[in-house]
Amino acid sequence: MEQGILIGGSDSGQVFLNPRYGNRHGLVAGATGTGKTVTLQCLAEGFSDLGVPVFLADVKGDISGMSQPGNPHPKVDERVQKIGIQHYTQRGYPVAFWDLFGKQGTPVRSTISEMGPQMLSRLLDLNETQESVVTLVFEFADQEGMLLVDLKDLRSTLEYLGDHSKELGTGFGVSKASVNAILRRLLMLEREGGDHFFGEPALELEDFMQTSRDGRGVINLLAADELIMSPRVYSTFLLWLLSELFESLPELGDPEQPVLVFFFDEAHLLFKDAPKPLLEKIEQVVRLIRSKGVGVYFISQSPSDIPDSVLAQLGNRVQHALRAYTPREQKAVRVAAQSFRENPALDTVTAITELGVGEALVSTLQEKGIPMPVERVLVRPPHSRMGQATDAERQAILEHDSNMKRYREPFDPRSAHEVLAERVAARLKQQEEADLAERAARAENKTRSTSRGRETASEAFIKSLARAAGSSAGRKLFRGLLGSLLK
């Protein structure tokens, strides 16, 4: 095997990423249009060639062409020759398409239970009081042995607690106002497409960790061009996925190469408005998940988008050009320059603003995990196509994807909604029987029968749930992100 994953060439020769330190995480940064996507594509190809599966969110819809060979072009030949790449070939890569909405790939789902109360509260943007209500929902469901699968389950359980908190005791006392506020948030989440996030069959993580017949790692592409329009759903899904990997994978120590590489595009969305406890959990996951053999690579415009506590753990760095027109942008350039190991032959601050498209400042971890001095690098051209796959190309891949056969059709198990609907239906029937018995007794005593008064809120809720039990509304689901740590 050659020296590792080829990133490109510099005045000092070719620059590689050592796969032994691929799980020490990384950062790809740079302004829009400076070449981050191509760098991302090259790194994904390099890991795949080593047999390492990759997960990558296709935020702009321009990476799906990785499934096809690249197109010949004189500029590609020129760059190959300039970098000195031997035996360069254009080839497609094994790709699996995924999509939360099920339109451009295999549907991805989780369950409310798997996500956990804190991650769900972040998804719904709840305050502390509302989050405590959601926590009670989970405790009540656990106590009653009920599954929380989709938003329908969550809604039914919330309404049940709101209307029956007095009967359930002080431990489950909730404010009706808080319940209503959460229900409004649920409605907003559904309008953003969040209802696609939850359902069965839920994703099994091993389906993200496959290799092709020729031994290359499968590149899992999540269609995120529509999902990114709902930033909170996007970031929560990726965070859930990361935490599920942390929770489920065994300890490996320092493997020769990663077992999975996870690229987190538009990483600033993960940290934006995140409360301190959540930031601490993210830092913990990033710090510890490398011992599970998972490398996490954040992609953003500037290193300043990443908290220092997380940035300090990113050993492999690729910095494309930054523009510095304002004082704030000039400060970001200095921060980016200071994040590299100094190279006496290179003025890093000046170089960051002068880099052309396809150029980058690169520092990767070398032997003993020591960062190499920063180098100005011409990034290599990808082997695969730069751009989109056609609908026909995408469909041909999906038709032969066993994951699509497994996850295509959702199903609705007996969960909290059904259990509570049955419970209130039985209570309604009992109430009706009691009413009939009372009327019969009054008739026998020749007392005047009086119509019942206005139905109570509890009775109205019972009837509402009874009607809901017969509803054929669509049921969908998904799986969680930092939920396993935050449950």
C-alpha positions in Angstrom: 0.0 0.0 0.0 1.2 3.5 -0.7 1.7 6.1 2.0 -2.0 6.6 2.7 -4.8 8.6 1.3 -3.4 11.1 -1.3 -4.8 14.6 -0.8 -2.6 16.4 -3.3 0.8 17.8 -4.1 2.9 20.6 -2.7 6.4 22.0 -3.4 7.7 19.4 -1.1 6.0 16.5 -2.8 2.8 14.6 -2.4 0.7 15.0 0.8 -1.1 12.0 2.4 -3.4 11.3 5.2 -2.1 8.4 7.3 -5.1 5.9 7.7 -3.7 4.9 11.1 -4.7 8.4 12.4 -7.9 8.6 10.3 -10.0 8.2 13.5 -8.3 11.2 15.0 -11.0 13.3 13.3 -10.6 16.2 11.0 -11.7 19.5 9.6 -12.4 20.7 6.0 -13.0 24.5 6.0 -13.2 27.3 3.5 -15.4 29.9 1.9 -18.2 28.9 -0.6 -16.8 27.9 -4.0 -13.2 27.3 -2.9 -13.2 23.5 -3.4 -14.4 21.9 -0.1 -16.7 19.5 -2.0 -13.9 18.1 -4.2 -11.7 17.6 -1.1 -14.5 15.8 0.6 -15.0 13.6 -2.4 -11.3 12.8 -2.5 -11.1 11.9 1.2 -14.3 9.7 0.8 -12.7 7.9 -2.2 -9.5 7.3 -0.3 -11.2 5.8 2.7 -13.4 3.6 0.4 -10.3 2.3 -1.4 -9.0 1.1 1.9 -12.2 -0.8 2.6 -13.5 1.8 5.1 -17.3 2.6 4.9 -18.1 6.3 4.7 -21.2 8.3 5.7 -21.6 11.6 3.9 -24.5 14.1 3.8 -25.0 15.4 0.3 -26.2 18.9 1.3 -26.0 20.5 -2.2 -27.0 17.4 -4.2 -23.7 17.5 -6.1 -21.9 14.4 -4.7 -24.2 11.6 -6.0 -22.0 11.4 -9.2 -19.4 9.5 -7.1 -21.3 6.4 -8.2 -20.0 7.0 -11.8 -16.5 7.3 -13.4 -15.2 10.8 -13.8 -15.3 12.6 -17.1 -12.0 13.0 -19.0 -10.8 16.7 -19.2 -7.6 18.4 -20.2 -7.5 20.2 -16.8 -7.8 16.9 -15.0 -4.8 15.5 -17.0 -2.8 18.7 -16.3 -3.4 18.4 -12.5 -2.6 14.7 -12.5 0.7 15.4 -14.2 1.5 18.4 -12.0 0.9 16.4 -8.8 2.7 13.4 -10.2 -0.1 10.8 -9.7 0.9 7.4 -11.0 -1.7 5.1 -12.7 -4.5 7.6 -12.3 -7.8 6.1 -13.5 -11.4 7.4 -13.6 -13.8 5.0 -11.9 -17.1 5.0 -10.0 -17.4 4.0 -6.3 -19.8 1.7 -4.4 -22.6 4.1 -3.3 -25.8 3.6 -1.2 -28.4 6.3 -1.4 -30.4 7.3 1.7 -33.1 9.9 2.2 -35.2 10.8 5.3 -38.1 11.5 3.0 -37.7 8.4 0.9 -37.6 10.2 -2.4 -34.0 10.0 -3.5 -32.9 7.0 -1.5 -33.7 4.3 1.0 -35.9 5.7 3.8 -34.1 6.3 7.1 -36.2 6.1 10.3 -35.8 5.9 14.1 -38.2 5.8 17.0 -39.1 8.3 19.7 -37.9 5.9 22.4 -34.5 5.6 20.8 -34.0 9.4 20.5 -34.5 10.1 24.2 -36.1 13.1 25.9 -33.2 15.6 25.7 -32.4 15.1 22.1 -36.1 15.2 21.3 -36.4 18.4 23.3 -33.6 19.9 21.2 -35.4 18.9 18.0 -38.6 20.6 19.3 -36.7 23.6 20.7 -38.3 23.3 24.1 -37.6 25.2 27.3 -36.6 23.5 30.6 -40.2 23.2 31.8 -41.4 21.6 28.6 -38.4 19.3 28.5 -39.4 18.0 32.0 -42.8 17.2 30.6 -41.3 15.2 27.8 -39.1 13.4 30.3 -42.3 12.4 32.2 -43.8 11.1 29.0 -40.8 8.7 28.6 -41.0 7.7 32.3 -44.7 7.0 32.0 -44.3 5.0 28.8 -41.5 2.9 30.5 -43.7 2.4 33.6 -46.6 1.2 31.5 -44.5 -0.9 29.1 -45.5 1.1 26.1 -43.4 1.8 23.0 -43.0 5.3 21.8 -42.5 4.9 18.1 -43.7 7.9 16.2 -45.2 11.4 16.7 -48.6 9.9 17.0 -47.5 8.0 20.1 -45.9 11.1 21.6 -49.0 13.2 21.0 -51.4 10.6 22.5 -49.3 10.1 25.6 -48.9 13.9 26.1 -52.7 14.4 25.8 -53.3 11.4 28.2 -51.0 12.9 30.8 -52.5 16.3 30.4 -56.1 15.1 31.0 -55.4 12.4 33.6 -52.5 13.8 35.7 -54.6 14.0 38.8 -55.6 10.4 38.5 -52.0 9.3 37.8 -50.7 10.9 41.0 -48.2 13.6 41.8 -45.4 12.0 40.0 -47.0 12.6 36.6 -48.6 16.0 37.3 -48.2 18.2 34.2 -49.4 21.6 33.2 -52.0 21.6 30.5 -50.4 24.8 29.1 -47.1 23.0 28.8 -48.7 20.1 27.0 -50.4 22.4 24.6 -47.2 24.3 23.9 -45.4 21.0 23.1 -48.3 19.9 20.9 -47.9 23.1 18.9 -44.2 22.4 18.5 -45.0 18.9 17.2 -47.3 20.4 14.6 -44.4 22.7 13.5 -42.1 19.7 13.3 -44.5 17.8 11.1 -44.8 20.8 8.8 -41.0 20.7 8.4 -41.1 17.0 7.5 -40.0 15.8 10.9 -42.7 13.2 10.9 -40.6 11.3 8.4 -37.9 11.1 11.1 -39.8 8.6 13.2 -41.2 5.1 12.4 -40.5 1.5 11.8 -38.6 -0.3 10.5 -35.9 1.7 12.2 -32.4 1.9 10.8 -29.9 -0.8 11.9 -26.4 0.9 12.0 -24.6 -2.1 10.5 -26.4 -1.3 7.2 -24.2 1.8 7.1 -21.0 -0.3 7.5 -20.8 -2.4 4.4 -18.1 -3.2 1.8 -18.5 -4.0 -1.9 -17.6 -7.2 -3.6 -14.2 -5.8 -4.6 -13.5 -4.9 -0.9 -14.0 -1.1 -1.1 -16.0 0.6 1.6 -19.5 1.6 0.6 -20.1 5.4 0.5 -23.4 6.1 2.2 -24.8 9.3 0.7 -27.7 11.0 2.6 -29.8 13.2 0.3 -29.8 16.4 2.4 -30.6 19.1 -0.2 -34.2 19.2 1.0 -33.4 18.2 4.6 -31.0 21.1 5.1 -34.0 23.5 4.7 -34.9 22.3 8.3 -31.6 22.8 10.0 -32.7 21.6 13.4 -34.0 18.3 11.9 -30.8 17.9 9.9 -28.3 18.5 12.7 -30.4 16.4 15.2 -30.5 13.5 12.8 -26.7 13.5 12.3 -26.1 13.9 16.0 -28.4 11.0 16.8 -26.5 8.9 14.3 -23.2 9.8 15.8 -24.3 8.9 19.3 -25.9 5.6 18.2 -22.5 4.7 16.7 -20.8 5.6 20.0 -23.3 3.5 22.0 -23.3 0.4 19.8 -19.8 -0.1 18.6 -17.2 -2.0 20.6 -13.9 -0.5 21.9 -11.0 -1.0 19.5 -8.3 1.2 20.9 -6.0 2.4 18.1 -6.9 0.3 14.9 -4.7 0.4 11.8 -7.5 2.3 10.1 -11.0 3.4 10.9 -14.1 1.1 10.8 -16.2 4.1 9.6 -15.6 7.7 8.6 -18.4 10.2 9.3 -18.5 13.5 7.4 -20.6 16.2 9.1 -21.3 18.9 6.5 -22.6 22.3 7.5 -21.2 21.6 10.9 -22.0 25.0 12.3 -25.7 23.9 12.5 -24.7 21.4 15.1 -23.4 24.0 17.5 -25.7 26.9 16.7 -27.8 27.8 19.8 -26.9 24.5 21.5 -27.1 24.7 25.3 -24.0 24.0 27.3 -25.0 20.5 28.5 -25.5 19.5 24.9 -22.2 20.9 23.8 -20.5 19.0 26.6 -22.1 15.8 25.4 -21.0 16.5 21.8 -17.5 17.1 23.0 -17.6 13.8 25.0 -18.8 11.8 22.0 -16.1 13.3 19.7 -13.4 12.6 22.2 -14.4 9.0 23.0 -15.7 7.7 19.7 -12.3 7.5 18.1 -11.6 4.5 20.4 -14.5 2.8 18.6 -12.7 3.3 15.3 -14.9 6.1 14.0 -13.4 9.2 12.4 -15.5 12.3 12.4 -14.7 15.1 9.9 -16.5 18.4 10.2 -17.0 20.6 7.1 -17.7 24.3 7.6 -16.7 27.7 6.2 -14.4 28.6 9.1 -12.7 26.9 12.1 -14.4 29.5 14.2 -17.7 27.8 13.6 -16.5 24.9 15.8 -16.1 25.3 19.6 -12.5 25.3 20.8 -13.1 22.2 22.9 -14.1 20.2 19.8 -11.7 21.9 17.4 -8.8 20.8 19.6 -9.6 17.2 18.9 -9.5 17.5 15.1 -6.0 16.3 14.1 -6.3 16.3 10.3 -7.0 19.7 8.7 -7.6 21.0 5.2 -8.2 24.7 5.0 -9.3 26.2 1.7 -9.4 30.0 1.0 -11.1 32.4 3.4 -12.1 35.9 2.4 -11.2 38.7 4.8 -13.0 41.9 4.0 -14.3 42.7 7.4 -12.6 42.8 10.9 -14.6 39.7 11.9 -13.5 37.8 8.8 -9.9 38.9 9.3 -10.0 37.6 12.9 -11.4 34.2 11.5 -8.4 34.1 9.1 -6.0 34.5 12.1 -7.8 31.8 14.1 -7.5 29.4 11.1 -3.8 30.2 10.7 -3.1 29.6 14.4 -4.7 26.2 14.3 -1.9 24.8 12.1 1.6 23.7 13.1 3.8 26.5 11.9 5.9 26.1 8.7 8.8 28.7 8.7 8.7 28.7 4.9 5.0 29.7 4.7 3.2 32.8 5.7 0.0 31.0 6.7 -2.2 34.1 7.3 -1.4 35.5 3.9 -1.7 32.2 2.1 -5.2 31.5 3.4 -6.5 34.6 1.6 -4.5 33.9 -1.6 -5.4 30.3 -2.2 -7.0 29.5 -5.5 -9.9 27.2 -6.2 -8.7 23.6 -5.6 -5.8 24.8 -3.4 -5.7 24.3 0.4 -3.4 24.5 3.4 -3.1 20.9 4.8 -1.7 19.5 8.0 -2.3 15.8 8.8 -1.1 13.6 11.7 2.1 11.8 10.9 4.1 9.1 12.9 3.3 9.1 16.6 0.3 11.3 16.0 2.4 14.5 15.5 0.9 17.1 13.1 3.0 17.8 10.1 4.0 21.5 9.4 1.3 23.1 7.3 1.8 22.8 3.5 0.2 24.6 0.6 -1.3 21.8 -1.5 -2.9 21.4 -4.9 -5.8 19.0 -4.2 -5.9 16.0 -6.5 -8.8 15.4 -8.9 -11.3 12.8 -7.9 -11.5 9.4 -9.7 -15.3 9.6 -9.7 -17.6 12.1 -11.4 -17.9 15.6 -9.9 -21.6 16.5 -9.9 -24.9 14.7 -9.8 -26.0 11.2 -10.7 -28.9 11.1 -13.2 -32.3 9.9 -12.1 -31.7 6.7 -14.2 -28.3 6.1 -12.6 -29.7 6.6 -9.1 -32.7 4.3 -9.8 -30.5 1.6 -11.1 -28.5 1.5 -7.9 -31.6 1.6 -5.7 -33.2 -1.3 -7.6 -30.3 -3.6 -6.5 -29.9 -2.2 -3.0 -31.0 -4.7 -0.4 -31.5 -1.9 2.1 -34.3 -0.4 -0.1 -36.1 -3.8 0.0 -35.7 -3.9 3.8 -36.8 -0.3 4.6 -39.0 0.7 1.8 -42.4 -0.1 3.4 -43.1 1.4 6.8 -45.2 -0.5 9.4 -47.1 0.6 12.5 -46.6 -1.7 15.5 -48.8 -1.7 18.6 -47.4 1.2 20.5 -48.5 3.9 22.9 -51.2 5.3 20.7 -52.9 2.0 20.3 -52.5 1.0 23.9 -54.0 4.3 25.2 -56.8 4.2 22.5 -57.7 0.7 23.8 -57.6 1.9 27.4 -59.8 4.9 26.9 -62.2 2.9 24.6 -62.6 0.4 27.4 -63.1 3.2 29.9 -65.7 4.8 27.6 -67.5 1.4 27.3 -67.5 1.0 31.1 -68.9 4.5 31.5 -71.6 3.8 29.0 -72.6 0.6 30.7 -72.7 2.4 34.1 -74.9 5.1 32.5 -77.3 2.4 31.2 -77.4 0.7 34.5 -78.2 4.0 36.2 -81.0 4.7 33.8 -82.4 1.2 34.2 -82.4 1.7 38.0 -84.1 5.0 37.7 -86.8 3.5 35.4 -87.5 0.8 37.9 -87.9 3.4 40.7 -90.2 5.4 38.3 -87.9 8.4 38.6 -87.6 10.9 35.9 -84.8 10.3 33.6 -82.6 13.3 33.1 -80.2 13.8 30.3 -76.6 13.8 31.2 -74.9 17.1 31.5 -72.2 18.5 29.4 -69.5 15.9 29.0 -66.4 16.4 31.1 -63.0 17.2 29.6 -61.9 13.6 30.5 -64.9 12.1 28.6 -64.3 14.3 25.6 -60.7 13.2 25.6 -61.7 9.5 25.8 -64.1 9.9 22.9 -61.4 11.8 20.9 -58.9 9.0 21.4 -61.5 6.4 20.6 -62.1 8.1 17.3 -58.3 8.5 16.7 -57.9 4.7 17.3 -59.9 4.1 14.1 -58.0 6.7 12.1 -56.0 5.5 9.1 -53.6 8.5 9.2 -50.2 7.7 7.7 -47.7 6.4 10.3 -44.0 7.0 9.9 -40.8 6.9 12.0 -37.1 7.2 12.4 -34.3 6.7 14.9 -32.3 9.0 17.2 -29.0 10.9 17.5 -27.4 11.8 20.8 -30.4 10.1 22.3 -28.7 7.0 23.7 -26.4 9.2 25.7 -29.0 11.6 26.8 -31.9 9.3 27.7 
